[in-house]
Amino acid sequence: MCFFLYICIMIDGNRPYKIVYCTPALYMAGGVERVLTLKANYFAEHFGYDITIILTEGKGKPLFYSLSDKVKVINLDINFEELWTCSFFKKIIIYLRKQRLFKKSLTTELMRIRPDITISLLRREINFITSVKDGSKKVGELHINRKNYRNFEESRSNIFKLLFSKLWMYSLINKLKKLERLVVLTDYDKLAWKELDNVVTIPNPLSFSPSRMSPQTEKRVIAVGRYCHEKGYDFLLSAWAKVQAECTDWQLVIFGDGNRTEYEQQIDRLNIDRMRCKLNARTSDVHSEYVHSSLAVCSSRFEGFGLVIVEAMACGLPVVSFDCPWGPRSIIDNGNDGVLVENGNVDELATIMVKLMTNPEIRIEMANRAAQNVRRYEIDQIAMLWKSLFDNL
């Protein structure tokens, strides 16, 4: 099958596409990194595309996710991460210097590679990528919804920040108009970019094909994602404080990167039983953790897509999720293969969790439908959407 696809591509376009991805780093265990690695591997191995990923950070650090030998990686070693430790004024000076170096270095590489398509993940290169005369079609790929892009929603209480955010968005819109396509993850987010007529929707692919499914026998609830404000673990722990009184034989486990101190303190304040609530570091075998659970929860304040929702469903878990912007409602068929809860409503979250935890028949029916419905996100199907986009640029 793979050989047949390769031959078809060769006949259709004379040669496979040469594609460059621009992204900061691949040494972290994030959803963007996982999806990019998955797509790059698939395009190179199955379609025969010539894939290069150009990075700015993490030179010398090992990649977290495995890359095919057919995928090339170039690290420009700009090190924007150095800005994290600088004072405000020093940060401005160093940023401008590094941005000039980045533009020069990336332009040099693109002129050397001469790709057919250059894909920006809308980081610092979006400021100049459409002006690079390398002959490639420029595509943007956004992994967060517009409302929460750069977190400018938080600027509304400060008039100066609000003004800056509006000017920044105006400038961004003008840059995005110059792209051949802007790819977003949900139709809801597509509607948010009303100023643009080049927006298309392609969801993220499922990151693995489960070899096992949850038998729905272990009384364990799972949540996966980094420890940060966005993921809403403060909401989840508040809900769990209510749940633990009614479901005394169930356990909550969370897996993710980041500082857990704030949430450990919340556990103590809420008198949550530490034997039944575990805050774990990230795991390299998330599939096994899903399989050994019977329910998944997404308590995020917002989600560009919700890759963990798709993963959990693929392993035979129904997911209870806040109906946050915008990913979950694009994935979950409410009441059929999972449940959507009013965003931020801790009481409702706790109530629905208890309902599914104490009603195995309902939970198992949802789990079976979840595993079936999520197949639309398998990599074979998502990759063909990308191929169609590339063919029509």
C-alpha positions as a Markdown table, in Angstrom:
| # | Residue | x | y | z |
|---|---|---|---|---|
| 1 | Met | 0.0 | 0.0 | 0.0 |
| 2 | Cys | 2.8 | 2.5 | 0.9 |
| 3 | Phe | 4.7 | 1.6 | -2.3 |
| 4 | Phe | 1.5 | 2.2 | -4.3 |
| 5 | Leu | 0.9 | 5.6 | -2.6 |
| 6 | Tyr | 4.5 | 6.6 | -3.3 |
| 7 | Ile | 4.3 | 5.6 | -7.0 |
| 8 | Cys | 1.0 | 7.6 | -7.4 |
| 9 | Ile | 2.6 | 10.7 | -5.9 |
| 10 | Met | 5.6 | 10.4 | -8.2 |
| 11 | Ile | 3.4 | 10.1 | -11.3 |
| 12 | Asp | 1.1 | 12.9 | -10.2 |
| 13 | Gly | 3.8 | 15.5 | -9.4 |
| 14 | Asn | 6.9 | 14.1 | -11.0 |
| 15 | Arg | 8.7 | 14.1 | -7.7 |
| 16 | Pro | 7.6 | 14.1 | -4.0 |
| 17 | Tyr | 7.1 | 17.5 | -2.4 |
| 18 | Lys | 10.0 | 19.2 | -0.7 |
| 19 | Ile | 8.6 | 20.6 | 2.6 |
| 20 | Val | 10.2 | 22.7 | 5.4 |
| 21 | Tyr | 8.6 | 23.0 | 8.8 |
| 22 | Cys | 9.6 | 25.9 | 11.1 |
| 23 | Thr | 9.2 | 25.4 | 14.8 |
| 24 | Pro | 11.2 | 26.4 | 17.9 |
| 25 | Ala | 12.2 | 23.0 | 19.4 |
| 26 | Leu | 11.6 | 19.3 | 19.5 |
| 27 | Tyr | 13.2 | 18.4 | 22.8 |
| 28 | Met | 10.0 | 18.9 | 24.8 |
| 29 | Ala | 7.2 | 16.5 | 25.4 |
| 30 | Gly | 4.4 | 18.7 | 24.1 |
| 31 | Gly | 1.4 | 18.0 | 21.9 |
| 32 | Val | 2.7 | 20.2 | 19.1 |
| 33 | Glu | 6.0 | 18.4 | 19.1 |
| 34 | Arg | 4.3 | 15.0 | 19.1 |
| 35 | Val | 1.9 | 15.9 | 16.2 |
| 36 | Leu | 4.7 | 17.5 | 14.1 |
| 37 | Thr | 6.9 | 14.5 | 14.6 |
| 38 | Leu | 4.1 | 12.1 | 13.7 |
| 39 | Lys | 3.2 | 14.0 | 10.5 |
| 40 | Ala | 6.8 | 14.4 | 9.4 |
| 41 | Asn | 7.5 | 10.7 | 9.8 |
| 42 | Tyr | 4.3 | 9.7 | 8.0 |
| 43 | Phe | 4.9 | 12.1 | 5.1 |
| 44 | Ala | 8.5 | 10.9 | 4.7 |
| 45 | Glu | 7.8 | 7.2 | 5.1 |
| 46 | His | 4.5 | 6.9 | 3.3 |
| 47 | Phe | 4.4 | 9.7 | 0.7 |
| 48 | Gly | 8.1 | 9.9 | 0.1 |
| 49 | Tyr | 8.1 | 13.7 | 0.8 |
| 50 | Asp | 11.5 | 15.4 | 1.4 |
| 51 | Ile | 11.0 | 16.8 | 4.9 |
| 52 | Thr | 13.2 | 19.2 | 6.7 |
| 53 | Ile | 12.5 | 20.7 | 10.2 |
| 54 | Ile | 14.2 | 23.9 | 11.1 |
| 55 | Leu | 14.6 | 24.7 | 14.8 |
| 56 | Thr | 15.8 | 27.7 | 16.8 |
| 57 | Glu | 16.2 | 26.1 | 20.3 |
| 58 | Gly | 17.7 | 23.1 | 22.0 |
| 59 | Lys | 20.8 | 22.5 | 20.0 |
| 60 | Gly | 22.6 | 19.4 | 21.4 |
| 61 | Lys | 19.5 | 18.2 | 23.3 |
| 62 | Pro | 18.0 | 14.9 | 22.3 |
| 63 | Leu | 14.6 | 14.9 | 20.5 |
| 64 | Phe | 11.8 | 13.7 | 22.8 |
| 65 | Tyr | 9.9 | 11.9 | 20.1 |
| 66 | Ser | 11.6 | 9.6 | 17.6 |
| 67 | Leu | 12.1 | 11.0 | 14.1 |
| 68 | Ser | 12.5 | 8.9 | 10.9 |
| 69 | Asp | 16.0 | 8.8 | 9.5 |
| 70 | Lys | 14.4 | 10.2 | 6.3 |
| 71 | Val | 13.5 | 13.5 | 8.1 |
| 72 | Lys | 16.3 | 16.1 | 8.2 |
| 73 | Val | 16.7 | 18.5 | 11.2 |
| 74 | Ile | 18.5 | 21.8 | 11.1 |
| 75 | Asn | 19.1 | 23.7 | 14.3 |
| 76 | Leu | 19.9 | 27.4 | 13.7 |
| 77 | Asp | 20.9 | 27.7 | 17.4 |
| 78 | Ile | 19.3 | 31.2 | 17.8 |
| 79 | Asn | 18.4 | 30.4 | 21.5 |
| 80 | Phe | 15.5 | 32.8 | 22.1 |
| 81 | Glu | 15.2 | 30.9 | 25.4 |
| 82 | Glu | 18.0 | 33.1 | 26.7 |
| 83 | Leu | 15.5 | 35.9 | 26.9 |
| 84 | Trp | 13.7 | 34.2 | 29.8 |
| 85 | Thr | 16.4 | 35.3 | 32.2 |
| 86 | Cys | 16.9 | 38.8 | 31.0 |
| 87 | Ser | 15.6 | 42.1 | 32.4 |
| 88 | Phe | 12.9 | 43.9 | 30.4 |
| 89 | Phe | 15.2 | 46.4 | 28.6 |
| 90 | Lys | 18.0 | 43.9 | 28.0 |
| 91 | Lys | 15.4 | 41.5 | 26.7 |
| 92 | Ile | 14.3 | 44.0 | 24.0 |
| 93 | Ile | 17.9 | 44.6 | 22.8 |
| 94 | Ile | 18.7 | 40.9 | 22.7 |
| 95 | Tyr | 15.4 | 40.0 | 21.1 |
| 96 | Leu | 15.9 | 42.4 | 18.2 |
| 97 | Arg | 19.5 | 41.1 | 17.6 |
| 98 | Lys | 18.3 | 37.5 | 17.7 |
| 99 | Gln | 15.4 | 38.2 | 15.4 |
| 100 | Arg | 17.7 | 39.7 | 12.8 |
| 101 | Leu | 20.0 | 36.7 | 13.1 |
| 102 | Phe | 17.0 | 34.3 | 12.8 |
| 103 | Lys | 15.7 | 36.1 | 9.7 |
| 104 | Lys | 19.1 | 36.0 | 8.0 |
| 105 | Ser | 19.8 | 32.3 | 9.0 |
| 106 | Leu | 16.3 | 31.0 | 8.0 |
| 107 | Thr | 16.4 | 32.9 | 4.7 |
| 108 | Thr | 19.8 | 31.4 | 3.9 |
| 109 | Glu | 18.5 | 27.9 | 4.6 |
| 110 | Leu | 15.3 | 28.3 | 2.6 |
| 111 | Met | 17.2 | 29.8 | -0.4 |
| 112 | Arg | 19.6 | 26.8 | -0.2 |
| 113 | Ile | 16.9 | 24.1 | 0.2 |
| 114 | Arg | 14.4 | 25.7 | -2.2 |
| 115 | Pro | 11.4 | 23.9 | -0.8 |
| 116 | Asp | 8.0 | 23.6 | -2.6 |
| 117 | Ile | 6.2 | 24.4 | 0.6 |
| 118 | Thr | 7.3 | 26.1 | 3.8 |
| 119 | Ile | 5.1 | 25.6 | 6.9 |
| 120 | Ser | 5.3 | 28.0 | 9.8 |
| 121 | Leu | 3.8 | 27.0 | 13.2 |
| 122 | Leu | 3.2 | 30.8 | 13.6 |
| 123 | Arg | 6.1 | 31.5 | 15.9 |
| 124 | Arg | 8.7 | 34.2 | 15.3 |
| 125 | Glu | 9.2 | 33.4 | 11.7 |
| 126 | Ile | 5.7 | 34.6 | 10.8 |
| 127 | Asn | 7.0 | 38.1 | 11.1 |
| 128 | Phe | 9.0 | 37.7 | 7.8 |
| 129 | Ile | 8.4 | 34.3 | 6.3 |
| 130 | Thr | 6.1 | 35.5 | 3.4 |
| 131 | Ser | 8.8 | 37.9 | 2.3 |
| 132 | Val | 11.4 | 35.2 | 1.7 |
| 133 | Lys | 11.8 | 34.8 | -2.1 |
| 134 | Asp | 12.7 | 31.1 | -2.1 |
| 135 | Gly | 9.8 | 30.2 | -4.4 |
| 136 | Ser | 7.9 | 28.1 | -1.9 |
| 137 | Lys | 4.3 | 28.3 | -1.0 |
| 138 | Lys | 3.9 | 29.6 | 2.6 |
| 139 | Val | 1.4 | 27.8 | 4.9 |
| 140 | Gly | 0.6 | 28.7 | 8.5 |
| 141 | Glu | -0.3 | 26.0 | 11.0 |
| 142 | Leu | -2.0 | 27.1 | 14.3 |
| 143 | His | -2.3 | 24.8 | 17.3 |
| 144 | Ile | -4.2 | 27.1 | 19.6 |
| 145 | Asn | -7.5 | 28.9 | 19.2 |
| 146 | Arg | -7.6 | 32.5 | 18.3 |
| 147 | Lys | -9.1 | 33.7 | 21.5 |
| 148 | Asn | -6.2 | 32.4 | 23.5 |
| 149 | Tyr | -3.4 | 33.0 | 21.0 |
| 150 | Arg | -0.6 | 34.8 | 22.9 |
| 151 | Asn | -3.0 | 35.1 | 25.9 |
| 152 | Phe | -4.1 | 38.7 | 24.9 |
| 153 | Glu | -7.5 | 38.1 | 26.4 |
| 154 | Glu | -5.8 | 38.8 | 29.8 |
| 155 | Ser | -4.9 | 42.3 | 28.5 |
| 156 | Arg | -8.5 | 43.7 | 28.6 |
| 157 | Ser | -8.0 | 45.1 | 32.1 |
| 158 | Asn | -5.0 | 47.2 | 31.1 |
| 159 | Ile | -5.6 | 49.9 | 28.5 |
| 160 | Phe | -2.0 | 49.9 | 27.3 |
| 161 | Lys | -1.9 | 46.2 | 27.0 |
| 162 | Leu | -5.2 | 46.2 | 25.3 |
| 163 | Leu | -4.0 | 48.8 | 22.7 |
| 164 | Phe | -0.9 | 46.8 | 22.1 |
| 165 | Ser | -2.8 | 43.6 | 21.7 |
| 166 | Lys | -5.1 | 45.2 | 19.1 |
| 167 | Leu | -2.1 | 46.6 | 17.1 |
| 168 | Trp | -0.4 | 43.3 | 17.3 |
| 169 | Met | -3.4 | 41.4 | 16.1 |
| 170 | Tyr | -3.9 | 43.9 | 13.2 |
| 171 | Ser | -0.3 | 43.3 | 12.2 |
| 172 | Leu | -0.7 | 39.6 | 12.5 |
| 173 | Ile | -3.8 | 39.5 | 10.3 |
| 174 | Asn | -2.0 | 41.4 | 7.6 |
| 175 | Lys | 0.8 | 38.8 | 7.7 |
| 176 | Leu | -1.7 | 35.9 | 7.7 |
| 177 | Lys | -3.4 | 37.3 | 4.6 |
| 178 | Lys | -0.2 | 36.7 | 2.7 |
| 179 | Leu | -0.1 | 33.0 | 3.4 |
| 180 | Glu | -1.4 | 30.5 | 0.8 |
| 181 | Arg | -3.4 | 28.8 | 3.6 |
| 182 | Leu | -3.8 | 29.1 | 7.4 |
| 183 | Val | -4.6 | 25.7 | 8.9 |
| 184 | Val | -6.5 | 25.6 | 12.1 |
| 185 | Leu | -7.7 | 22.6 | 14.1 |
| 186 | Thr | -11.5 | 23.1 | 14.4 |
| 187 | Asp | -14.3 | 24.6 | 12.4 |
| 188 | Tyr | -15.1 | 26.8 | 15.4 |
| 189 | Asp | -11.7 | 28.4 | 15.3 |
| 190 | Lys | -12.0 | 28.8 | 11.5 |
| 191 | Leu | -15.1 | 31.0 | 12.1 |
| 192 | Ala | -13.1 | 33.2 | 14.5 |
| 193 | Trp | -10.7 | 34.3 | 11.7 |
| 194 | Lys | -13.4 | 36.3 | 10.0 |
| 195 | Glu | -10.9 | 38.7 | 8.4 |
| 196 | Leu | -9.3 | 35.9 | 6.4 |
| 197 | Asp | -10.5 | 33.9 | 3.4 |
| 198 | Asn | -7.6 | 31.4 | 3.3 |
| 199 | Val | -8.4 | 29.4 | 6.4 |
| 200 | Val | -8.9 | 25.6 | 6.3 |
| 201 | Thr | -9.6 | 23.1 | 9.0 |
| 202 | Ile | -7.4 | 20.0 | 9.5 |
| 203 | Pro | -7.6 | 18.3 | 12.9 |
| 204 | Asn | -4.7 | 16.7 | 14.6 |
| 205 | Pro | -4.1 | 13.0 | 14.1 |
| 206 | Leu | -4.3 | 10.3 | 16.7 |
| 207 | Ser | -0.7 | 9.9 | 17.9 |
| 208 | Phe | -0.8 | 6.1 | 18.3 |
| 209 | Ser | -2.7 | 3.0 | 17.3 |
| 210 | Pro | -3.7 | 1.3 | 20.5 |
| 211 | Ser | -2.7 | -2.4 | 20.7 |
| 212 | Arg | -4.9 | -2.8 | 23.8 |
| 213 | Met | -8.2 | -1.3 | 25.1 |
| 214 | Ser | -9.3 | -0.4 | 28.6 |
| 215 | Pro | -11.2 | -3.4 | 30.1 |
| 216 | Gln | -13.1 | -0.9 | 32.2 |
| 217 | Thr | -12.4 | -2.8 | 35.4 |
| 218 | Glu | -9.9 | -0.6 | 37.2 |
| 219 | Lys | -11.5 | 2.2 | 39.3 |
| 220 | Arg | -9.1 | 4.9 | 38.2 |
| 221 | Val | -9.7 | 8.3 | 36.6 |
| 222 | Ile | -6.9 | 9.8 | 34.5 |
| 223 | Ala | -5.9 | 13.3 | 33.3 |
| 224 | Val | -2.9 | 14.0 | 31.1 |
| 225 | Gly | -1.2 | 17.4 | 30.4 |
| 226 | Arg | 1.4 | 19.8 | 31.7 |
| 227 | Tyr | 0.9 | 21.3 | 35.2 |
| 228 | Cys | -0.2 | 24.9 | 34.2 |
| 229 | His | -3.1 | 27.3 | 34.6 |
| 230 | Glu | -4.4 | 26.4 | 31.1 |
| 231 | Lys | -5.0 | 22.8 | 32.0 |
| 232 | Gly | -7.3 | 23.7 | 34.9 |
| 233 | Tyr | -6.1 | 21.1 | 37.4 |
| 234 | Asp | -7.2 | 23.5 | 40.2 |
| 235 | Phe | -10.8 | 22.8 | 38.9 |
| 236 | Leu | -10.2 | 19.1 | 38.7 |
| 237 | Leu | -8.9 | 18.9 | 42.2 |
| 238 | Ser | -11.8 | 20.9 | 43.5 |
| 239 | Ala | -14.2 | 18.5 | 41.8 |
| 240 | Trp | -12.2 | 15.5 | 43.1 |
| 241 | Ala | -12.6 | 16.8 | 46.7 |
| 242 | Lys | -16.4 | 16.3 | 46.2 |
| 243 | Val | -16.1 | 13.1 | 44.2 |
| 244 | Gln | -13.9 | 11.2 | 46.7 |
| 245 | Ala | -16.6 | 11.3 | 49.4 |
| 246 | Glu | -19.0 | 9.4 | 47.1 |
| 247 | Cys | -16.6 | 7.1 | 45.3 |
| 248 | Thr | -14.3 | 5.9 | 48.1 |
| 249 | Asp | -12.7 | 3.1 | 46.1 |
| 250 | Trp | -11.7 | 5.2 | 43.1 |
| 251 | Gln | -8.3 | 6.9 | 42.4 |
| 252 | Leu | -7.4 | 10.0 | 40.4 |
| 253 | Val | -4.0 | 10.1 | 38.6 |
| 254 | Ile | -2.5 | 13.0 | 36.7 |
| 255 | Phe | 0.5 | 12.8 | 34.4 |
| 256 | Gly | 2.4 | 15.8 | 33.1 |
| 257 | Asp | 5.4 | 18.1 | 33.0 |
| 258 | Gly | 5.8 | 21.2 | 35.2 |
| 259 | Asn | 5.8 | 22.4 | 38.8 |
| 260 | Arg | 3.3 | 20.5 | 40.9 |
| 261 | Thr | 3.8 | 22.5 | 44.1 |
| 262 | Glu | 0.7 | 24.6 | 43.7 |
| 263 | Tyr | -1.5 | 21.5 | 43.2 |
| 264 | Glu | 0.2 | 19.6 | 46.1 |
| 265 | Gln | -0.8 | 22.5 | 48.4 |
| 266 | Gln | -4.3 | 22.5 | 47.0 |
| 267 | Ile | -4.6 | 18.8 | 47.8 |
| 268 | Asp | -3.7 | 19.5 | 51.4 |
| 269 | Arg | -6.1 | 22.5 | 51.7 |
| 270 | Leu | -9.0 | 20.4 | 50.4 |
| 271 | Asn | -8.1 | 17.4 | 52.6 |
| 272 | Ile | -7.9 | 15.2 | 49.6 |
| 273 | Asp | -6.6 | 11.7 | 50.3 |
| 274 | Arg | -3.1 | 11.5 | 48.9 |
| 275 | Met | -3.3 | 7.7 | 48.5 |
| 276 | Arg | -6.2 | 8.2 | 46.1 |
| 277 | Cys | -4.9 | 11.3 | 44.2 |
| 278 | Lys | -1.5 | 11.0 | 42.5 |
| 279 | Leu | 0.3 | 13.8 | 40.7 |
| 280 | Asn | 2.9 | 12.1 | 38.5 |
| 281 | Ala | 5.6 | 13.3 | 36.1 |
| 282 | Arg | 5.1 | 12.8 | 32.4 |
| 283 | Thr | 5.1 | 9.2 | 31.2 |
| 284 | Ser | 6.7 | 7.8 | 28.0 |
| 285 | Asp | 4.0 | 5.1 | 27.9 |
| 286 | Val | 0.8 | 7.0 | 28.2 |
| 287 | His | -1.0 | 4.2 | 26.3 |
| 288 | Ser | -0.6 | 1.8 | 29.2 |
| 289 | Glu | -1.8 | 4.5 | 31.7 |
| 290 | Tyr | -5.0 | 5.0 | 29.7 |
| 291 | Val | -5.6 | 1.2 | 29.4 |
| 292 | His | -5.3 | 0.9 | 33.2 |
| 293 | Ser | -8.0 | 3.6 | 33.7 |
| 294 | Ser | -11.7 | 3.6 | 33.2 |
| 295 | Leu | -12.5 | 7.3 | 32.8 |
| 296 | Ala | -10.6 | 10.4 | 31.5 |
| 297 | Val | -11.1 | 14.0 | 32.4 |
| 298 | Cys | -10.2 | 17.2 | 30.6 |
| 299 | Ser | -10.5 | 20.2 | 32.9 |
| 300 | Ser | -8.7 | 22.7 | 30.5 |
| 301 | Arg | -9.7 | 26.3 | 30.4 |
| 302 | Phe | -9.1 | 26.2 | 26.7 |
| 303 | Glu | -7.8 | 23.7 | 24.2 |
| 304 | Gly | -6.7 | 24.3 | 20.6 |
| 305 | Phe | -7.7 | 20.7 | 19.9 |
| 306 | Gly | -7.4 | 18.2 | 22.7 |
| 307 | Leu | -5.1 | 15.5 | 21.6 |
| 308 | Val | -5.4 | 13.8 | 25.0 |
| 309 | Ile | -9.1 | 13.5 | 24.5 |
| 310 | Val | -8.6 | 11.6 | 21.2 |
| 311 | Glu | -5.9 | 9.4 | 22.8 |
| 312 | Ala | -8.1 | 8.5 | 25.7 |
| 313 | Met | -11.1 | 7.7 | 23.5 |
| 314 | Ala | -8.9 | 5.5 | 21.2 |
| 315 | Cys | -8.0 | 3.4 | 24.3 |
| 316 | Gly | -11.7 | 2.9 | 25.2 |
| 317 | Leu | -12.3 | 5.6 | 27.7 |
| 318 | Pro | -15.2 | 8.0 | 27.8 |
| 319 | Val | -14.0 | 11.6 | 28.4 |
| 320 | Val | -15.7 | 14.2 | 30.7 |
| 321 | Ser | -14.5 | 17.6 | 29.5 |
| 322 | Phe | -15.3 | 21.2 | 30.1 |
| 323 | Asp | -16.9 | 22.7 | 27.0 |
| 324 | Cys | -14.0 | 25.1 | 26.6 |
| 325 | Pro | -12.9 | 26.9 | 23.4 |
| 326 | Trp | -12.8 | 25.0 | 21.1 |
| 327 | Gly | -11.4 | 21.6 | 20.8 |
| 328 | Pro | -13.5 | 19.3 | 23.0 |
| 329 | Arg | -16.8 | 20.1 | 21.4 |
| 330 | Ser | -15.3 | 19.2 | 18.0 |
| 331 | Ile | -14.3 | 15.8 | 19.2 |
| 332 | Ile | -16.9 | 14.7 | 21.8 |
| 333 | Asp | -20.5 | 13.8 | 20.8 |
| 334 | Asn | -22.1 | 15.0 | 24.0 |
| 335 | Gly | -23.9 | 12.2 | 25.8 |
| 336 | Asn | -22.9 | 9.7 | 23.2 |
| 337 | Asp | -19.2 | 9.0 | 23.4 |
| 338 | Gly | -18.4 | 11.4 | 26.3 |
| 339 | Val | -19.8 | 14.3 | 28.2 |
| 340 | Leu | -19.3 | 18.1 | 27.8 |
| 341 | Val | -19.6 | 20.1 | 31.0 |
| 342 | Glu | -20.2 | 23.9 | 31.3 |
| 343 | Asn | -16.8 | 25.5 | 31.2 |
| 344 | Gly | -15.4 | 26.0 | 34.7 |
| 345 | Asn | -18.5 | 24.5 | 36.4 |
| 346 | Val | -16.8 | 22.4 | 39.2 |
| 347 | Asp | -20.0 | 21.1 | 40.7 |
| 348 | Glu | -21.3 | 19.8 | 37.4 |
| 349 | Leu | -17.9 | 18.3 | 36.6 |
| 350 | Ala | -18.0 | 16.4 | 39.9 |
| 351 | Thr | -21.6 | 15.3 | 39.4 |
| 352 | Ile | -21.0 | 13.8 | 35.9 |
| 353 | Met | -17.8 | 12.1 | 37.1 |
| 354 | Val | -19.7 | 10.4 | 39.9 |
| 355 | Lys | -22.5 | 9.4 | 37.5 |
| 356 | Leu | -20.1 | 7.6 | 35.2 |
| 357 | Met | -18.0 | 6.2 | 38.0 |
| 358 | Thr | -21.0 | 4.6 | 39.6 |
| 359 | Asn | -22.8 | 3.4 | 36.5 |
| 360 | Pro | -20.5 | 1.0 | 34.7 |
| 361 | Glu | -23.2 | 0.1 | 32.0 |
| 362 | Ile | -23.4 | 3.7 | 30.9 |
| 363 | Arg | -19.6 | 4.2 | 31.1 |
| 364 | Ile | -18.9 | 1.0 | 29.0 |
| 365 | Glu | -21.4 | 1.9 | 26.3 |
| 366 | Met | -19.8 | 5.4 | 26.0 |
| 367 | Ala | -16.4 | 3.8 | 25.9 |
| 368 | Asn | -17.3 | 1.5 | 23.1 |
| 369 | Arg | -18.8 | 4.4 | 21.0 |
| 370 | Ala | -15.7 | 6.5 | 21.8 |
| 371 | Ala | -13.3 | 3.9 | 20.5 |
| 372 | Gln | -15.3 | 3.7 | 17.3 |
| 373 | Asn | -16.0 | 7.4 | 16.7 |
| 374 | Val | -12.4 | 8.5 | 17.2 |
| 375 | Arg | -11.2 | 6.4 | 14.2 |
| 376 | Arg | -11.8 | 9.5 | 12.0 |
| 377 | Tyr | -8.6 | 10.9 | 13.5 |
| 378 | Glu | -6.3 | 8.1 | 12.5 |
| 379 | Ile | -3.2 | 9.3 | 10.8 |
| 380 | Asp | -4.0 | 7.7 | 7.4 |
| 381 | Gln | -7.1 | 9.9 | 7.1 |
| 382 | Ile | -5.6 | 13.1 | 8.4 |
| 383 | Ala | -2.5 | 12.7 | 6.2 |
| 384 | Met | -4.7 | 12.5 | 3.1 |
| 385 | Leu | -6.3 | 15.8 | 4.1 |
| 386 | Trp | -2.8 | 17.4 | 4.2 |
| 387 | Lys | -1.9 | 15.8 | 0.8 |
| 388 | Ser | -5.1 | 17.3 | -0.7 |
| 389 | Leu | -4.1 | 20.7 | 0.7 |
| 390 | Phe | -0.6 | 20.4 | -0.7 |
| 391 | Asp | -1.9 | 19.3 | -4.1 |
| 392 | Asn | -4.2 | 22.3 | -4.4 |
| 393 | Leu | -1.8 | 25.0 | -3.4 |
